[in-house]
Amino acid sequence: MELCLACLPLVTLLTLLTAEVTPSLAQKVYTNSWAIHISGGEEEANRIAQKHGFINHGNIFGEYYHFRTHKVVKRSLSQHRGTHIRLHREPQVKWAEQQVVKQRKKRDIYSEPVDPKFSQQWYLYNSNHRDLNVKEAWQQGVTGQGVVVSILDDGIEKNHPDLERNYDPDASFDVNDGDPDPQPRYTQLNDNRHGTRCAGEVAAVANNDICGVGVAYNAKIGGVRMLDGEVTDVVEAQSLSLNPQHIDIYSASWGPEDDGKTVDGPAKLAKEAFLRGVTEGRGGLGSIFVWASGNGGREKDSCNCDGYTNSIYTLSISSSTQYGNVPWYSEACSSTLATTYSSGGLNEKQIITTDLRQKCTDSHTGTSASAPLAAGIIALALEANKNLTWRDMQHLVVRTSTPAHLITDDWKTNGVGRKVSHSYGYGLLDAAAIVAQAKNWTSVGPQQKCVISMVSEPRNIGSHLVITKSVDACSGKSNFVSSLEHVQAQLTLSYNRRGNLAIHLISPQGTRSTLLAPRPHDYSSEGFNDWAFMTTHSWDEDPRGKWTLEIENVVGTSDYGTLTQFTLVLYGTASTSSDLSTLNSIQLPEDGCKTYDLRQICTECNPGFYMHQQVCVQECPAGFTSVTHSELSSDNEVSPVVHPSCMPCHELCLTCSGTGPTDCLSCPPHSHLDLPTGTCQHQNQIQRESPDAAFFPPHGSGSSGILNLQLSSSLPATVAVLSCAFIAATFVVVFALLQFHSYSLTKVYSSESSVGSVMRASFGLGMARNGIISYKGIPSVWNDDGGNSESENDEFDIHNERTAFIKTQSAL
């Protein structure tokens, strides 16, 4: 006890000393340097410094000098008044002040977030640099300020404490219930948590001691409730077109069923919403649509069978696990542009974000988690440069994404030296790199579109089909493409098992894109009807040269099908000088288009051309026929405007002379063309061809052939009438002979009845052992009551035999 009392003064002294060394925010900290105003020049300043034990560190400006001494401690809470007094005794010293430490803070936007979960958000920043490089982007001074993002999903919890400050009602709507409130519907299973989780990834508030932070934590965030109810074309279109002059980025983590057998995409209104978004949204710069590529990896699905991720208007994002592996749910396809992180195996971390009921979660998963991270990074780039168009953003993604440590066996180098993969696109998004390039980005030129028909007649696919054609990419025309962006292969084909097919497209630079990988669960025999398979793998390549399409049956079974359409669509930019400068010096080939609308889409063709899918062609491709229809002119004059166009043949026909089912000129495989009727009949059907059809062979596809078909179409009716007449006459003659023969037999039986022996003739139809003739379906005994005499019975038997015989002959 005495020892403790003795130690108490020592502890008190140490406490006071410690308090003296550690200054509070209000205390001044004095250093060992002085600022002194000395007249007389540098020699006088050196003399005074030497006299009082200072080192002269030079002239500050004018007659002000910086002195430092080692006789005073570097940091002290009290002023050294003795030195101060001695200096002021010198007549040349006009002013002197011991320097104090001043608290100053960098006026930088970025400061390390202090949110409790931020240190666990490994995908934003970590020491091994396996991240999205978001922290370095923040250090460049961008956090999403002034950018608006909307989450198209099942709603957003607008009063979540980590979202409330950034919530934007002008970027929100409830399409399912038709009101402005996107608050999700609460259930016991929290089914409608998806949108709130995605929103937190983009714009969770920073430095509020709640959960983690969003990639663009100063961006405005909204939500559209559209998945918690019946999803129709109208619902999708309304969601995609909500307030396009206010919303910059639409993020969607949904699509058709990822079951490995569905082929589906946007319908008419949703397609129009995409087109209006990129042409009119953001003041004409174009709305940016970020899309999750799909979670059908376990079912071996292909995101090229999803018309949303496969669209040129969406920025399709795939996923990587924490350790850089392809997740089990990821879908591989050639339309994927880039990748962000998401969940993986059991030993790999997942995504931290806001959750329903004002909670926080560390288990957000799937490509649903990848797309919002990309939307946040794009928001950072938009803050750096508000003038970026929707195509500029895709160019920046291609140029700044990196393969990094992502692991897959299908990395390849395309024609311009970039590595690209079907699982990852061009690699992992780099937030710092895309922000740096966005600041000095020069917008790309207008989009060019060149459409080329690659097949002129149907081709049998069999087990392997290769189509090769050299193209000039519309060289010499106004829609010339010299540098590629998106490439589409629009295919129409039939195949008895669609999932067995693999389709590849090879560019002139040798870049091989897998447009469709085999899908084991796809048993459909519907094929593809004008489906536009898209690839981004040839970005920036020169499209001129030989393009090759390969269609193969990878299973090797005896499947069958026909390719009826292959149209190559090239999107990109034109060189500013080389090709276009020669337009005035060469004679351009006839384009065929007479009138364009504001979107440079052809609406009317020159004489001799037919409109086919917004392109003028001199001959309609296979599966289409030329049709001329009339409309009133725009000024409502009586004289009609003639619009020759290519219309699809009837679904039963392969090629045709008209649009009806009786206008077929050829039929799909396993169907037979009935020449007299002009119809296609499946081989499994019973064919009733007229024997006279052989005398009326087709005479070509011209008017004479059609005339012969019309003449021969009356033969079946004529033959049928004559056949019926011949059968009826034959029946009458046979019937008369049988009647006469039966009458003769009656008389024979009557004359022999007295003998008591009854003879029953068989008429060659067979007799039973007891002498009674049995006919199938006719009773063998007609009289059960036994009330008739023997002679009556004999006469009745003869009558029955005659009647039964006549019935049998009639049946035969």
C-alpha positions in Angstrom: 0.0 0.0 0.0 2.8 2.3 0.9 4.5 1.5 -2.4 1.4 2.5 -4.3 1.2 5.8 -2.5 4.8 6.5 -3.3 4.2 5.8 -7.0 1.3 8.1 -7.2 3.3 11.4 -7.6 5.4 9.8 -10.3 2.3 8.7 -12.3 0.9 12.2 -11.9 4.1 13.8 -13.2 4.2 11.5 -16.2 0.6 12.3 -17.1 1.3 16.0 -17.0 4.3 15.6 -19.2 2.4 13.5 -21.7 -0.4 16.0 -21.8 2.1 18.7 -22.4 3.7 17.0 -25.4 0.3 16.1 -27.0 -1.4 19.3 -28.1 -5.1 19.8 -28.3 -6.6 21.3 -31.4 -6.7 24.8 -29.9 -3.0 24.8 -28.7 -0.2 26.3 -30.8 2.9 24.2 -31.6 6.0 26.3 -31.9 8.9 25.2 -34.0 12.7 26.0 -34.0 12.5 28.4 -37.0 11.9 32.2 -37.2 10.9 34.6 -39.9 12.8 37.8 -39.5 12.7 41.2 -41.4 16.3 42.6 -41.5 17.4 45.7 -43.2 21.0 46.0 -44.5 21.0 43.1 -47.0 22.2 39.5 -46.8 25.6 40.3 -45.1 23.7 41.9 -42.2 21.4 38.9 -42.0 24.3 36.5 -41.9 26.0 38.5 -39.1 22.9 38.5 -36.9 22.3 34.8 -37.5 25.8 33.9 -36.5 25.7 36.2 -33.4 22.6 34.6 -32.0 23.3 31.0 -32.9 21.0 30.7 -36.0 21.5 29.2 -39.4 20.3 31.5 -42.2 18.2 29.3 -44.7 18.0 32.1 -47.2 15.9 35.0 -48.3 12.1 34.4 -48.5 11.4 37.5 -50.5 12.4 41.2 -50.1 14.2 41.7 -46.8 12.6 38.7 -45.1 14.8 35.8 -44.1 14.3 32.3 -42.7 16.4 31.4 -39.6 16.6 28.1 -37.8 18.4 27.2 -34.5 19.3 23.9 -32.8 19.2 25.5 -29.4 15.4 25.3 -29.3 13.4 22.0 -29.6 11.7 21.4 -32.9 8.2 21.3 -31.4 7.1 23.0 -28.3 3.9 24.2 -26.8 5.5 27.4 -25.4 7.2 30.3 -27.1 10.9 30.9 -26.6 10.6 34.4 -25.4 14.4 34.9 -24.6 15.5 34.4 -28.1 12.6 36.7 -29.3 13.8 39.5 -27.0 17.4 39.2 -28.0 16.6 39.5 -31.7 14.5 42.6 -31.2 17.4 44.3 -29.5 19.2 44.4 -32.9 18.5 47.7 -34.6 18.4 46.1 -38.1 15.7 43.7 -37.0 12.3 45.3 -37.9 10.2 42.2 -37.1 10.7 38.6 -35.9 8.3 35.7 -35.3 8.8 32.2 -34.1 6.9 29.9 -36.6 4.0 27.8 -35.4 2.5 24.7 -37.0 -0.7 25.3 -38.9 -3.4 22.7 -39.5 -4.1 22.6 -43.3 -6.2 20.1 -45.2 -6.0 19.3 -49.0 -9.2 20.5 -50.7 -9.5 17.2 -52.6 -12.8 15.5 -53.2 -11.5 12.1 -52.3 -10.9 11.0 -48.7 -10.8 7.4 -47.6 -14.3 6.3 -46.7 -14.8 5.4 -43.1 -17.9 3.2 -43.6 -17.7 0.1 -41.5 -17.8 -2.3 -44.5 -15.6 -0.4 -46.8 -12.5 -2.3 -45.8 -14.3 -5.6 -46.9 -15.2 -4.3 -50.3 -12.3 -6.1 -51.9 -13.4 -5.5 -55.5 -13.1 -1.7 -55.1 -9.6 -1.7 -53.8 -7.2 -4.2 -52.3 -3.4 -4.4 -51.8 -2.8 -7.1 -54.4 -4.5 -4.9 -57.1 -7.0 -7.6 -58.1 -9.8 -5.0 -58.1 -11.6 -2.5 -60.3 -9.2 0.3 -59.5 -12.0 2.4 -58.1 -10.0 4.1 -55.4 -7.6 5.6 -57.9 -10.5 6.9 -59.9 -11.8 8.7 -56.8 -8.3 10.2 -56.3 -8.7 11.8 -59.7 -11.6 13.8 -58.2 -14.7 11.9 -59.6 -17.3 10.3 -57.5 -20.4 10.4 -59.8 -21.4 13.9 -59.0 -24.2 15.1 -61.4 -24.8 11.7 -62.9 -28.2 9.9 -62.7 -28.6 6.1 -62.6 -31.8 4.2 -62.6 -32.2 0.5 -61.6 -34.8 -1.3 -63.7 -35.8 -4.1 -61.4 -38.3 -5.0 -58.6 -38.2 -1.7 -56.9 -35.8 0.3 -54.6 -36.1 0.9 -50.9 -35.9 4.7 -51.2 -35.8 5.3 -47.4 -32.8 3.0 -46.8 -30.4 5.0 -44.7 -27.5 4.3 -47.1 -29.5 5.3 -50.2 -31.9 8.1 -48.9 -29.5 11.0 -49.4 -28.8 10.0 -53.1 -32.3 8.9 -54.0 -33.8 10.7 -57.0 -37.6 10.6 -57.4 -37.3 11.8 -61.0 -35.4 8.7 -61.9 -38.0 6.4 -60.3 -41.4 5.0 -61.1 -43.7 2.0 -60.3 -44.7 0.6 -63.7 -46.3 -2.5 -62.1 -48.8 -0.4 -60.1 -48.7 2.8 -62.2 -47.6 5.2 -59.5 -44.4 7.3 -58.8 -43.4 5.2 -55.7 -40.9 2.4 -56.5 -40.9 1.1 -52.9 -40.7 -2.8 -53.2 -43.4 -5.1 -52.0 -42.3 -6.8 -48.8 -42.7 -10.6 -48.3 -41.6 -13.1 -45.8 -38.9 -14.4 -48.1 -37.7 -10.9 -49.2 -38.2 -11.8 -52.8 -38.1 -8.2 -53.9 -34.6 -7.3 -52.6 -32.8 -7.4 -55.9 -33.3 -3.8 -57.0 -32.2 -2.4 -53.6 -29.1 -4.5 -53.6 -28.2 -3.3 -57.1 -28.8 0.3 -56.2 -26.4 0.2 -53.2 -23.6 -1.1 -55.5 -23.9 2.0 -57.6 -24.6 4.9 -55.1 -24.5 3.8 -51.5 -23.6 7.0 -49.5 -20.1 7.3 -48.2 -18.8 8.3 -44.8 -22.1 7.8 -43.0 -21.0 4.9 -40.8 -23.5 2.6 -42.5 -22.7 -0.5 -44.5 -20.2 0.1 -47.4 -20.0 2.6 -50.2 -21.2 2.7 -53.8 -18.8 2.9 -56.8 -20.3 6.4 -57.6 -21.2 7.4 -54.1 -22.2 10.9 -55.0 -24.4 9.9 -58.0 -28.1 10.2 -57.9 -29.9 6.8 -57.8 -33.5 5.9 -58.8 -35.4 2.7 -59.3 -38.2 1.4 -61.6 -40.5 -1.3 -60.2 -41.3 -3.4 -63.2 -40.4 -7.0 -62.4 -42.9 -7.5 -59.5 -45.9 -8.3 -61.8 -46.7 -9.3 -65.3 -43.9 -8.3 -67.6 -45.1 -7.3 -71.1 -43.7 -5.4 -74.0 -45.5 -2.3 -72.7 -43.9 -2.7 -69.3 -40.4 -3.0 -70.7 -40.9 -0.1 -73.1 -42.1 2.2 -70.4 -39.2 1.3 -68.1 -36.6 1.7 -70.8 -37.9 5.1 -71.9 -38.5 6.7 -68.4 -37.4 10.3 -68.4 -34.5 9.9 -70.9 -33.5 13.6 -70.7 -32.9 13.2 -67.0 -31.6 9.6 -66.5 -28.1 9.0 -67.9 -27.6 5.3 -67.2 -30.2 2.4 -67.1 -28.9 -0.7 -65.3 -30.8 -4.0 -65.8 -29.9 -7.4 -64.3 -32.7 -9.5 -65.9 -33.7 -11.1 -69.2 -35.4 -14.2 -70.7 -35.2 -17.6 -68.9 -31.6 -18.8 -68.6 -32.6 -22.4 -69.2 -30.4 -23.3 -72.1 -33.2 -23.6 -74.6 -34.9 -20.2 -74.8 -34.4 -17.8 -77.7 -36.1 -14.6 -76.9 -35.6 -10.8 -76.9 -37.3 -7.4 -76.9 -40.5 -7.1 -78.9 -41.7 -4.2 -81.0 -42.1 -1.5 -78.3 -39.0 -2.4 -76.4 -36.9 -2.4 -79.6 -38.3 1.1 -80.3 -37.5 2.2 -76.8 -33.8 1.1 -77.2 -33.6 3.0 -80.5 -35.2 6.1 -79.2 -33.0 6.0 -76.2 -29.7 5.9 -78.1 -30.9 8.5 -80.7 -32.8 11.0 -78.5 -31.8 10.3 -74.9 -29.4 12.7 -73.0 -30.0 15.4 -75.5 -29.1 13.3 -78.5 -25.9 11.8 -76.9 -27.8 8.6 -76.2 -29.0 6.8 -73.1 -26.5 4.2 -71.8 -28.0 0.7 -71.2 -25.9 -1.6 -69.0 -27.0 -5.2 -69.0 -26.1 -8.4 -67.1 -25.1 -11.1 -69.5 -27.0 -13.9 -67.8 -26.7 -16.7 -65.2 -27.3 -19.8 -67.5 -23.8 -21.2 -67.3 -24.9 -24.4 -65.5 -27.4 -25.0 -68.3 -24.8 -24.2 -71.0 -26.9 -21.3 -72.2 -25.6 -18.7 -74.6 -26.2 -15.0 -74.0 -26.3 -14.6 -77.8 -29.8 -16.2 -77.6 -30.8 -13.3 -75.3 -31.9 -10.4 -77.5 -31.2 -7.9 -74.7 -27.5 -8.6 -74.1 -27.1 -9.5 -77.8 -28.2 -5.9 -78.8 -25.8 -3.4 -80.1 -27.5 -0.8 -77.9 -26.6 -2.5 -74.6 -23.3 -2.7 -72.9 -23.2 -6.4 -71.8 -21.3 -7.2 -68.7 -20.0 -10.6 -67.5 -18.6 -11.8 -64.2 -15.4 -13.0 -62.6 -14.8 -14.5 -59.2 -12.5 -13.1 -56.6 -9.6 -15.3 -57.8 -10.1 -14.5 -61.5 -12.0 -17.7 -62.5 -15.1 -18.0 -64.7 -18.1 -18.4 -62.3 -20.2 -21.5 -62.7 -23.2 -19.4 -63.6 -21.5 -17.3 -66.3 -22.6 -17.5 -69.9 -20.0 -17.2 -72.7 -20.9 -15.4 -75.9 -19.4 -13.0 -78.5 -21.6 -10.0 -77.5 -20.1 -9.5 -74.1 -18.1 -6.4 -73.9 -16.3 -6.4 -70.5 -16.4 -7.9 -67.0 -16.6 -6.9 -63.3 -16.4 -9.0 -60.1 -19.1 -11.0 -58.5 -19.5 -14.2 -56.4 -17.7 -17.5 -57.0 -16.9 -20.6 -55.1 -17.4 -21.4 -51.4 -14.0 -20.0 -50.5 -14.4 -16.8 -52.5 -15.9 -13.5 -51.2 -19.1 -12.0 -52.6 -20.4 -8.4 -53.0 -21.3 -6.1 -50.1 -24.3 -3.8 -50.6 -27.5 -2.4 -49.2 -30.3 -4.9 -48.4 -34.1 -4.9 -47.9 -35.5 -3.7 -44.6 -32.7 -1.1 -44.2 -30.1 -3.8 -43.7 -26.7 -4.6 -45.2 -25.6 -7.8 -46.9 -22.2 -9.3 -47.9 -23.7 -12.0 -50.1 -24.9 -10.3 -53.3 -24.2 -12.7 -56.2 -24.4 -13.5 -59.9 -24.1 -11.3 -63.0 -26.9 -9.3 -61.3 -24.1 -7.9 -59.1 -21.7 -7.3 -61.9 -23.8 -5.0 -64.1 -24.4 -2.3 -61.3 -20.7 -2.2 -60.6 -20.2 -1.4 -64.3 -23.0 1.2 -64.2 -21.2 2.9 -61.3 -17.8 3.0 -63.2 -19.6 4.4 -66.2 -21.1 7.1 -64.0 -17.5 8.1 -62.9 -16.5 8.4 -66.6 -19.6 10.5 -67.4 -18.7 12.9 -64.6 -15.3 13.2 -66.1 -16.8 14.0 -69.5 -20.5 14.8 -69.8 -20.3 14.9 -73.7 -19.6 11.2 -74.2 -22.1 9.4 -76.5 -23.4 5.9 -76.0 -20.9 4.7 -78.6 -18.1 6.7 -77.1 -18.6 4.8 -73.8 -18.4 1.4 -75.6 -15.2 2.5 -77.3 -13.7 3.5 -73.9 -14.7 0.2 -72.4 -13.0 -1.7 -75.2 -9.8 0.4 -74.9 -9.4 0.5 -71.2 -10.5 -3.0 -70.0 -7.7 -5.4 -69.3 -7.3 -9.2 -69.2 -5.5 -8.7 -65.9 -5.4 -12.0 -64.0 -8.7 -13.4 -65.5 -8.3 -17.1 -66.2 -9.8 -18.8 -69.2 -8.6 -21.0 -72.1 -10.2 -18.9 -74.9 -8.2 -15.7 -74.8 -7.3 -14.8 -78.3 -5.8 -11.7 -80.0 -8.0 -10.1 -82.6 -6.9 -8.3 -85.8 -5.8 -5.1 -84.1 -3.8 -6.8 -81.3 -6.4 -6.7 -78.5 -7.0 -9.8 -76.3 -10.7 -10.8 -76.2 -12.6 -13.7 -74.7 -16.1 -15.1 -75.0 -16.3 -15.4 -71.2 -14.9 -11.9 -70.3 -15.2 -9.8 -73.4 -12.2 -7.4 -73.4 -11.5 -8.0 -69.7 -11.9 -6.4 -66.4 -13.1 -2.8 -66.2 -10.5 -0.4 -64.9 -12.2 2.6 -63.3 -9.1 4.8 -63.2 -8.1 4.1 -66.8 -11.6 4.8 -68.2 -11.9 8.1 -66.2 -8.4 9.2 -67.4 -9.2 8.6 -71.1 -12.7 10.0 -70.8 -11.3 13.4 -69.7 -9.5 13.9 -73.1 -11.7 11.7 -75.3 -12.7 13.0 -78.8 -16.1 11.7 -79.8 -16.1 9.1 -82.6 -17.8 9.9 -85.9 -21.3 9.1 -86.8 -22.3 5.4 -86.9 -22.1 3.8 -90.4 -24.2 0.7 -91.3 -23.4 -1.6 -94.3 -25.8 -4.4 -95.1 -24.6 -7.3 -97.3 -26.6 -10.3 -98.5 -24.3 -13.3 -98.3 -26.5 -16.1 -99.8 -28.6 -16.0 -102.9 -30.4 -19.4 -102.6 -31.2 -21.9 -99.8 -28.3 -24.0 -98.6 -28.5 -27.4 -97.0 -26.8 -27.4 -93.6 -26.3 -31.2 -93.2 -23.5 -31.8 -90.7 -21.3 -28.9 -91.8 -21.8 -25.8 -93.9 -19.3 -23.2 -94.8 -20.2 -19.9 -96.6 -17.4 -17.6 -97.8 -17.8 -14.3 -99.5 -15.5 -11.3 -100.0 -17.1 -7.9 -99.2 -16.0 -4.3 -99.8 -17.9 -2.9 -96.7 -19.9 -0.6 -99.0 -16.7 1.0 -100.2 -17.3 4.1 -102.4 -20.7 4.6 -100.8 -21.9 7.0 -98.2 -22.4 4.2 -95.7 -18.8 2.8 -96.1 -17.4 1.2 -93.0 -13.6 1.3 -92.6 -13.4 0.6 -88.8 -15.7 -2.0 -87.2 -17.6 -1.7 -84.0 -20.5 -4.3 -83.9 -21.0 -7.1 -86.4 -24.3 -8.9 -86.9 -25.0 -12.1 -88.7 -28.7 -12.2 -89.4 -29.7 -15.8 -89.9 -32.8 -17.6 -90.9 -32.5 -21.4 -90.8 -34.4 -24.5 -90.0 -33.0 -27.5 -88.1 -34.6 -30.5 -86.5 -32.6 -30.0 -83.3 -31.4 -26.5 -82.8 -29.2 -27.2 -79.7 -26.8 -29.4 -81.7 -25.6 -26.5 -83.8 -22.5 -24.4 -83.4 -22.1 -21.2 -85.5 -18.8 -19.3 -86.0 -18.0 -16.1 -87.9 -14.5 -15.4 -89.1 -13.5 -11.9 -90.1 -11.0 -10.9 -92.8 -8.4 -10.3 -90.1 -8.8 -13.9 -88.9 -10.8 -13.2 -85.7 -13.0 -16.2 -85.0 -16.2 -15.4 -83.1 -18.5 -18.1 -81.7 -21.9 -16.8 -82.4 -23.6 -19.9 -81.0 -22.2 -22.7 -78.9 -24.1 -26.0 -78.6 -26.9 -26.0 -76.1 -27.7 -29.6 -75.0 -31.1 -28.7 -73.5 -32.4 -27.0 -76.7 -34.4 -29.7 -78.4 -36.4 -27.2 -80.5 -36.9 -27.7 -84.2 -37.9 -24.1 -84.8 -34.5 -23.0 -85.9 -33.8 -19.2 -86.1 -36.0 -16.7 -87.8 -34.1 -13.6 -88.8 -32.1 -13.7 -85.6 -29.2 -11.2 -85.4 -26.2 -12.9 -83.8 -23.8 -10.1 -82.7 -20.0 -10.0 -82.0 -17.8 -7.3 -80.6 -14.6 -9.3 -81.1 -13.6 -7.5 -84.3 -13.7 -4.0 -82.9 -11.6 -1.5 -84.9 -10.7 -4.1 -87.6 -11.0 -3.3 -91.3 -14.0 -5.2 -92.5 -13.0 -5.4 -96.2 -12.1 -8.9 -97.3 -13.3 -12.5 -97.0 -15.9 -13.3 -94.3 -16.7 -16.9 -93.5 -19.7 -18.4 -91.7 -19.4 -21.9 -90.4 -22.4 -23.9 -89.2 -21.7 -27.4 -87.9 -23.5 -30.1 -86.0 -21.1 -30.9 -83.2 -23.0 -34.0 -82.0 -22.5 -35.8 -85.3 -26.0 -37.2 -85.6 -28.0 -37.4 -88.8 -29.8 -34.1 -88.3 -31.0 -32.0 -91.1 -31.9 -28.4 -91.9 -31.6 -25.5 -94.4 -30.1 -22.0 -94.3 -32.3 -19.7 -96.2 -30.9 -16.2 -95.1 -27.5 -14.9 -94.1 -27.2 -11.1 -94.0 -24.0 -9.6 -92.8 -24.5 -6.2 -91.1 -21.4 -4.1 -90.4 -21.5 -1.2 -87.9 -18.7 1.2 -87.4 -17.0 4.4 -88.5 -15.7 5.6 -91.8 -12.2 7.1 -92.4 -12.3 10.8 -92.7 -10.1 11.0 -95.8 -8.9 7.9 -97.6 -12.1 6.4 -99.0 -14.6 9.3 -98.7 -12.3 11.8 -100.4 -12.7 9.8 -103.6 -16.4 9.9 -103.6 -16.5 13.0 -105.9 -14.0 11.5 -108.4 -15.6 8.1 -108.9 -18.9 7.1 -110.2 -20.9 5.6 -107.3 -22.8 2.4 -107.9 -26.5 2.8 -107.8 -27.6 2.6 -104.1 -31.2 2.0 -105.0 -32.6 4.1 -102.2 -34.6 7.1 -103.2 -35.7 8.6 -99.9 -34.2 8.5 -96.4 -35.8 9.5 -93.1 -34.2 11.5 -90.3 -32.4 8.3 -89.0 -30.9 7.7 -92.4 -33.1 4.7 -92.9 -34.4 4.1 -96.4 -38.1 4.5 -96.8 -38.5 4.4 -100.6 -36.5 2.7 -103.4 -35.7 3.8 -106.9 -37.5 2.1 -109.9 -36.2 -1.5 -110.5 -35.4 -2.0 -106.8 -37.4 -3.7 -104.0 -37.5 -2.7 -100.3 -36.1 -5.6 -98.2 -35.6 -5.0 -94.5 -34.9 -1.2 -94.9 -32.5 -1.9 -97.8 -33.1 -1.7 -101.5 -32.3 -4.8 -103.5 -32.6 -5.6 -107.2 -33.7 -9.2 -106.5 -35.6 -10.5 -103.5 -33.5 -13.1 -101.5 -34.6 -16.7 -101.0 -37.7 -17.0 -98.9 -39.1 -13.7 -100.2 -41.2 -12.6 -103.2 -41.6 -9.3 -104.9 -44.9 -7.6 -104.1 -46.1 -4.1 -105.2 -48.5 -2.4 -102.8 -49.9 1.1 -103.0 -50.4 3.9 -100.5 -51.8 7.4 -100.7 -49.2 10.0 -101.0 -48.3 12.1 -98.0 -50.3 15.1 -99.3 -53.4 12.9 -99.5 -53.7 13.1 -103.3 -55.8 10.5 -105.0 -52.9 9.2 -107.1 -51.3 6.3 -105.1 -47.6 5.9 -104.3 -46.3 2.5 -105.5 -43.9 0.7 -103.1 -42.3 -2.5 -104.5 -41.1 -4.6 -101.7 -39.9 -8.1 -100.7 -42.5 -10.0 -98.7 -41.8 -13.3 -96.9 -43.2 -16.4 -98.4 -45.8 -18.4 -96.6 -44.4 -20.5 -93.8 -45.0 -23.7 -95.7 -42.9 -22.5 -98.7 -39.2 -22.3 -99.2 -39.3 -20.1 -102.3 -42.5 -18.7 -103.8 -44.2 -16.6 -106.5 -46.6 -15.0 -104.0 -47.3 -14.8 -100.3 -50.1 -17.4 -100.2 -49.8 -21.1 -99.3 -50.6 -22.1 -102.9 -47.7 -19.9 -104.4 -44.9 -22.3 -103.5 -42.1 -22.8 -106.0 -40.0 -25.0 -103.8 -40.4 -26.6 -100.4 -38.2 -27.1 -97.2 -36.5 -30.4 -96.7 -38.8 -33.3 -96.0 -41.7 -31.6 -97.8 -43.0 -32.3 -101.2 -44.2 -29.7 -103.8 -47.6 -30.6 -105.2 -47.3 -28.9 -108.7 -51.0 -28.8 -109.6 -52.0 -27.0 -106.4 -48.7 -25.2 -105.7 -48.6 -26.3 -102.1 -46.0 -28.0 -99.9 -46.9 -31.2 -98.2 -44.9 -32.9 -95.6 -43.6 -36.3 -96.6 -45.4 -38.0 -93.7 -48.8 -36.9 -95.2 -50.7 -39.2 -97.6 -50.2 -37.7 -101.0 -53.1 -38.0 -103.5 -51.5 -36.9 -106.7 -53.4 -37.2 -110.0 -52.0 -39.7 -112.5 -52.3 -37.0 -115.1 -50.0 -34.6 -113.3 -47.0 -36.2 -115.1 -48.4 -34.7 -118.3 -48.2 -31.2 -116.9 -44.6 -30.6 -115.9 -43.6 -27.0 -114.7 -42.3 -24.7 -117.4 -40.3 -22.3 -115.3 -41.1 -19.6 -112.8 -42.4 -17.1 -115.3 -45.9 -16.3 -116.4 -46.1 -19.3 -118.7 -45.3 -21.6 -115.8 -47.9 -20.0 -113.6 -50.5 -20.4 -116.5 -49.7 -24.1 -116.8 -50.1 -24.5 -113.1 -53.5 -22.8 -113.3 -54.6 -25.0 -116.2 -53.5 -28.2 -114.4 -55.2 -27.2 -111.1 -58.6 -28.3 -112.6 -57.5 -31.9 -113.3 -58.1 -33.4 -109.9 -61.8 -32.4 -109.9 -62.3 -33.8 -113.5 -60.5 -37.1 -112.7 -62.6 -37.5 -109.5 -65.9 -37.0 -111.3 -65.0 -39.5 -114.0 -63.8 -42.1 -111.5 -67.0 -41.8 -109.5 -69.1 -42.2 -112.6 -67.2 -45.3 -113.7 -67.5 -46.9 -110.2 -71.3 -46.2 -110.1 -71.8 -47.7 -113.6 -69.8 -50.8 -112.6 -71.8 -51.2 -109.4 -75.1 -51.0 -111.3 -74.1 -53.7 -113.8 -72.8 -56.0 -111.1 -75.9 -55.5 -109.0 -78.2 -56.3 -112.0 -76.3 -59.5 -112.7 -76.4 -60.6 -109.1 -80.2 -59.9 -109.0 -80.8 -62.1 -112.0 -78.6 -64.9 -110.8 -80.3 -64.8 -107.4 -83.7 -65.0 -109.0 -82.7 -68.2 -110.9 -81.5 -69.8 -107.7 -84.8 -69.1 -106.1 -86.6 -71.1 -108.7 -84.2 -74.1 -108.3 -84.7 -74.2 -104.5 -88.5 -74.1 -104.9 -88.5 -77.0 -107.3 -86.4 -79.2 -105.1 -88.1 -78.5 -101.8 -90.4 -81.5 -102.0 -87.5 -83.9 -101.8 -86.7 -82.5 -98.3 -83.1 -81.7 -99.0 -82.2 -78.0 -99.0 -79.1 -77.0 -100.9 -77.4 -73.7 -100.0 -75.1 -72.3 -102.6 -72.0 -70.5 -101.5 -71.6 -68.2 -104.5 -67.9 -68.8 -104.1 -67.7 -66.9 -100.8 -66.9 -69.9 -98.6 -69.2 -72.4 -96.7 -69.1 -73.5 -93.1 -69.0 -77.2 -92.1 -72.8 -77.2 -91.2 -73.7 -75.7 -94.6 -74.7 -72.2 -93.2 -72.9 -69.1 -94.7 -71.6 -66.6 -92.0 -70.9 -63.0 -92.7 -69.0 -60.7 -90.4 -71.3 -58.3 -88.7 -74.5 -60.0 -89.8 -76.5 -62.4 -87.5 -76.2 -66.1 -88.5 -79.7 -66.9 -87.1 -82.6 -64.6 -88.0 -85.5 -66.5 -86.6 -85.4 -67.5 -83.0 -89.1 -68.1 -82.2 -89.5 -71.2 -84.5 -93.0 -70.1 -85.6 -92.5 -70.5 -89.4 -93.1 -73.6 -91.5 -90.3 -75.5 -93.2 -91.1 -74.2 -96.6 -91.2 -70.7 -95.3 -87.9 -71.2 -93.5 -86.3 -72.4 -96.7 -87.6 -69.5 -98.7 -86.5 -67.1 -95.9 -82.9 -68.6 -95.9 -82.7 -68.1 -99.6 -83.7 -64.4 -99.2 -81.2 -63.9 -96.4 -78.4 -65.4 -98.3 -79.2 -63.1 -101.3 -79.5 -60.0 -99.1 -76.2 -60.7 -97.2 -74.3 -61.3 -100.4 -75.5 -58.0 -101.9 -74.5 -56.2 -98.7 -71.1 -57.7 -98.8 -70.6 -56.7 -102.4 -71.7 -53.2 -101.6 -69.2 -53.0 -98.7 -66.4 -54.3 -100.9 
